[in-house]
Amino acid sequence: MLSVTGVTLHYGSSQILNGVDLTARKGEVTCVMGTNGVGKTSLLKAISGTHPWSGGSYTLDGEEIRHASAHMLAQKGVAYVPQGREIFPFLTVQENLETGFACLPRAERHVPDEVFDLFPILREFLSRRGGDLSGGQQQQLAIARALVTRPKLLLLDEPTEGIQPNIIKQIGEVIRRLRARGDMAIVLVEQYFDFAFDLGDRFVVLERGAPKLTGNAAEMKRQTLLQAVSV
């Protein structure tokens, strides 16, 4: 589904990513881990098209991607849930969900019933402003808005950050249900070790913008991974 090889990325003269390889397959969760400032969010920005990468190759569903815009990648099925959620505080929940329509053909511009099956609280709050929701509810809204686009590749950046434990559990169950469908690849950037370890099928640990450790869940020992992501 997704393959990036040797990806580099710069902010001005500063190199943030240095030869990162990552593979994400449908029906799997690929976890990107590491301490703060190692390039995890920058990798998602490169994959989503929200920041241009400097070098390397990027293949999506067998198609080579050459510096496509975020809008074009969204049309190709890439959905990005950024750190901090970035919902529109003065728009209602309904209106926030409908912002996902921008990359869809007109015939598909409706909110799928599955969104409310996964996040039933949002149906109750459709007329409530996004800024009036709790942090956990805003995170659910941000993921739901991404799902409105019918993604083939879902990028999640720190979905547990600042969220109460019961919502973290719900988000974990949503990720499991999406994975079980088998038609979506999921890339998860996550600092909460137990959450990531329980969900991950593949792991990529970054250090100073480069891969430090990679492997799949079957071969990755918990202690080895924990040591790799520790300061």
Secondary structure, DSSP 4 states (H G I P E B T S, - for coil): -EEEEEEEEEETTEEEEEEEEEEE-TT-EEEEE-STTSSHHHHHHHHHTSS---EEEEEETTEEP-S--HHHHHHTTEEEE-TT----TTSBHHHHHHGGGGGS-GGG-S--HHHHHH-HHHHHTTTSBGGGS-HHHHHHHHHHHHHHT--SEEEEE-TTTT--HHHHHHHHHHHHHHHHHSS-EEEEE-S-HHHHHHH-SEEEEEETTEEEEEEETTT--HHHHHHHH--
